[in-house]
Amino acid sequence: QVQLLESGGGLAQPGGSLRLSCAASGFRFASFAMSWARQAPGKGLEWVSGLYSDGSDPDYADSVKGRFTISRDNAKNTLYLQMNSLKPEDTALYFCGRLPYYRGTFDIPLDDYDIWGQGTQVTVSS
Protein backbone atom coordinates (compact mmCIF):
# COMPACT_ATOMS: atom_id res chain seq x y z
CA GLN A 1 0.00 0.00 0.00
CA VAL A 2 1.42 3.35 -1.06
CA GLN A 3 1.46 5.65 1.94
CA LEU A 4 2.96 8.89 3.28
CA LEU A 5 2.83 9.51 7.02
CA GLU A 6 3.78 12.89 8.45
CA SER A 7 4.85 13.48 12.06
CA GLY A 8 6.67 16.00 14.20
CA GLY A 9 4.13 18.76 14.35
CA GLY A 10 3.12 20.50 17.53
CA LEU A 11 3.05 23.80 19.37
CA ALA A 12 6.04 26.11 19.08
CA GLN A 13 6.69 29.64 20.23
CA PRO A 14 7.52 32.38 17.75
CA GLY A 15 11.22 32.09 16.96
CA GLY A 16 11.23 28.42 17.84
CA SER A 17 11.93 25.33 15.78
CA LEU A 18 10.27 22.10 14.75
CA ARG A 19 11.36 19.22 12.56
CA LEU A 20 8.76 17.44 10.47
CA SER A 21 9.19 13.93 9.10
CA CYS A 22 7.39 12.13 6.29
CA ALA A 23 7.75 8.35 6.25
CA ALA A 24 7.10 6.74 2.87
CA SER A 25 6.08 3.15 2.27
CA GLY A 26 4.81 0.97 -0.55
CA PHE A 27 6.91 2.51 -3.34
CA ARG A 28 10.51 3.18 -4.32
CA PHE A 29 10.97 6.45 -2.40
CA ALA A 30 14.43 7.14 -3.87
CA SER A 31 12.93 7.45 -7.37
CA PHE A 32 10.60 10.36 -6.67
CA ALA A 33 10.87 14.09 -6.12
CA MET A 34 8.95 15.12 -3.03
CA SER A 35 7.48 18.30 -1.61
CA TRP A 36 6.00 19.82 1.50
CA ALA A 37 2.85 21.90 1.31
CA ARG A 38 0.66 23.51 3.99
CA GLN A 39 -2.88 24.64 4.52
CA ALA A 40 -3.61 27.41 6.97
CA PRO A 41 -7.08 27.77 8.50
CA GLY A 42 -9.50 29.08 5.91
CA LYS A 43 -6.94 29.06 3.10
CA GLY A 44 -5.97 26.85 0.20
CA LEU A 45 -3.05 24.46 -0.05
CA GLU A 46 0.27 26.29 -0.43
CA TRP A 47 3.48 24.70 -1.70
CA VAL A 48 6.34 25.17 0.80
CA SER A 49 9.41 23.28 -0.41
CA GLY A 50 10.53 20.57 -2.82
CA LEU A 51 13.49 18.26 -3.32
CA TYR A 52 14.63 16.06 -6.18
CA SER A 53 14.88 12.31 -5.74
CA ASP A 54 18.63 12.31 -5.08
CA GLY A 55 18.48 15.19 -2.61
CA SER A 56 19.52 17.88 -5.08
CA ASP A 57 17.67 20.97 -6.31
CA PRO A 58 16.04 22.11 -3.05
CA ASP A 59 13.53 24.85 -3.64
CA TYR A 60 11.51 26.99 -1.27
CA ALA A 61 8.58 29.33 -1.26
CA ASP A 62 9.66 32.92 -0.65
CA SER A 63 7.73 32.93 2.63
CA VAL A 64 10.00 30.25 4.16
CA LYS A 65 13.29 30.79 2.34
CA GLY A 66 16.20 31.11 4.77
CA ARG A 67 14.18 29.65 7.65
CA PHE A 68 13.18 26.17 6.47
CA THR A 69 15.42 23.38 5.20
CA ILE A 70 14.21 20.34 3.29
CA SER A 71 16.19 17.10 3.25
CA ARG A 72 15.72 13.39 2.74
CA ASP A 73 17.24 10.09 3.75
CA ASN A 74 16.57 7.61 0.97
CA ALA A 75 17.95 4.74 3.04
CA LYS A 76 15.23 5.44 5.62
CA ASN A 77 12.51 6.35 3.08
CA THR A 78 11.98 9.61 4.91
CA LEU A 79 11.58 13.25 3.95
CA TYR A 80 12.26 16.02 6.47
CA LEU A 81 11.48 19.69 6.95
CA GLN A 82 13.54 21.59 9.50
CA MET A 83 11.65 24.73 10.44
CA ASN A 84 13.51 27.48 12.28
CA SER A 85 12.58 31.04 13.26
CA LEU A 86 8.93 30.06 13.23
CA LYS A 87 6.30 32.77 12.86
CA PRO A 88 2.59 32.73 13.76
CA GLU A 89 1.82 32.80 10.04
CA ASP A 90 3.52 29.40 9.70
CA THR A 91 0.56 27.89 11.60
CA ALA A 92 -0.97 25.30 9.28
CA LEU A 93 -1.53 21.65 8.56
CA TYR A 94 1.61 20.42 6.81
CA PHE A 95 1.53 17.70 4.15
CA CYS A 96 4.16 15.82 2.18
CA GLY A 97 3.46 14.87 -1.41
CA ARG A 98 4.93 12.64 -4.11
CA LEU A 99 5.66 14.09 -7.54
CA PRO A 100 5.45 11.35 -10.18
CA TYR A 101 7.15 13.37 -12.96
CA TYR A 102 9.80 15.95 -12.12
CA ARG A 103 10.55 18.29 -15.02
CA GLY A 104 13.20 20.44 -13.41
CA THR A 105 10.95 22.82 -11.51
CA PHE A 106 8.60 22.80 -8.54
CA ASP A 107 6.65 25.72 -9.98
CA ILE A 108 3.80 23.42 -10.96
CA PRO A 109 0.16 22.87 -10.01
CA LEU A 110 -0.33 20.94 -6.81
CA ASP A 111 -2.68 18.69 -8.77
CA ASP A 112 0.46 17.22 -10.40
CA TYR A 113 1.23 15.42 -7.13
CA ASP A 114 -0.34 11.98 -7.01
CA ILE A 115 -0.11 11.14 -3.32
CA TRP A 116 -0.42 13.26 -0.16
CA GLY A 117 -0.18 12.26 3.47
CA GLN A 118 -2.80 13.01 6.10
CA GLY A 119 -0.88 15.98 7.48
CA THR A 120 0.65 17.09 10.77
CA GLN A 121 -0.48 20.23 12.58
CA VAL A 122 1.97 23.02 13.33
CA THR A 123 0.84 25.81 15.63
CA VAL A 124 3.06 28.80 16.34
CA SER A 125 1.84 30.86 19.25
CA SER A 126 3.07 32.46 22.43
C-alpha positions in Angstrom: 0.0 0.0 0.0 1.4 3.3 -1.1 1.5 5.7 1.9 3.0 8.9 3.3 2.8 9.5 7.0 3.8 12.9 8.5 4.8 13.5 12.1 6.7 16.0 14.2 4.1 18.8 14.3 3.1 20.5 17.5 3.0 23.8 19.4 6.0 26.1 19.1 6.7 29.6 20.2 7.5 32.4 17.8 11.2 32.1 17.0 11.2 28.4 17.8 11.9 25.3 15.8 10.3 22.1 14.7 11.4 19.2 12.6 8.8 17.4 10.5 9.2 13.9 9.1 7.4 12.1 6.3 7.7 8.3 6.3 7.1 6.7 2.9 6.1 3.2 2.3 4.8 1.0 -0.6 6.9 2.5 -3.3 10.5 3.2 -4.3 11.0 6.5 -2.4 14.4 7.1 -3.9 12.9 7.4 -7.4 10.6 10.4 -6.7 10.9 14.1 -6.1 9.0 15.1 -3.0 7.5 18.3 -1.6 6.0 19.8 1.5 2.8 21.9 1.3 0.7 23.5 4.0 -2.9 24.6 4.5 -3.6 27.4 7.0 -7.1 27.8 8.5 -9.5 29.1 5.9 -6.9 29.1 3.1 -6.0 26.8 0.2 -3.1 24.5 0.0 0.3 26.3 -0.4 3.5 24.7 -1.7 6.3 25.2 0.8 9.4 23.3 -0.4 10.5 20.6 -2.8 13.5 18.3 -3.3 14.6 16.1 -6.2 14.9 12.3 -5.7 18.6 12.3 -5.1 18.5 15.2 -2.6 19.5 17.9 -5.1 17.7 21.0 -6.3 16.0 22.1 -3.1 13.5 24.8 -3.6 11.5 27.0 -1.3 8.6 29.3 -1.3 9.7 32.9 -0.7 7.7 32.9 2.6 10.0 30.3 4.2 13.3 30.8 2.3 16.2 31.1 4.8 14.2 29.6 7.7 13.2 26.2 6.5 15.4 23.4 5.2 14.2 20.3 3.3 16.2 17.1 3.2 15.7 13.4 2.7 17.2 10.1 3.8 16.6 7.6 1.0 17.9 4.7 3.0 15.2 5.4 5.6 12.5 6.3 3.1 12.0 9.6 4.9 11.6 13.3 3.9 12.3 16.0 6.5 11.5 19.7 6.9 13.5 21.6 9.5 11.6 24.7 10.4 13.5 27.5 12.3 12.6 31.0 13.3 8.9 30.1 13.2 6.3 32.8 12.9 2.6 32.7 13.8 1.8 32.8 10.0 3.5 29.4 9.7 0.6 27.9 11.6 -1.0 25.3 9.3 -1.5 21.6 8.6 1.6 20.4 6.8 1.5 17.7 4.1 4.2 15.8 2.2 3.5 14.9 -1.4 4.9 12.6 -4.1 5.7 14.1 -7.5 5.5 11.3 -10.2 7.1 13.4 -13.0 9.8 16.0 -12.1 10.5 18.3 -15.0 13.2 20.4 -13.4 10.9 22.8 -11.5 8.6 22.8 -8.5 6.7 25.7 -10.0 3.8 23.4 -11.0 0.2 22.9 -10.0 -0.3 20.9 -6.8 -2.7 18.7 -8.8 0.5 17.2 -10.4 1.2 15.4 -7.1 -0.3 12.0 -7.0 -0.1 11.1 -3.3 -0.4 13.3 -0.2 -0.2 12.3 3.5 -2.8 13.0 6.1 -0.9 16.0 7.5 0.7 17.1 10.8 -0.5 20.2 12.6 2.0 23.0 13.3 0.8 25.8 15.6 3.1 28.8 16.3 1.8 30.9 19.2 3.1 32.5 22.4 
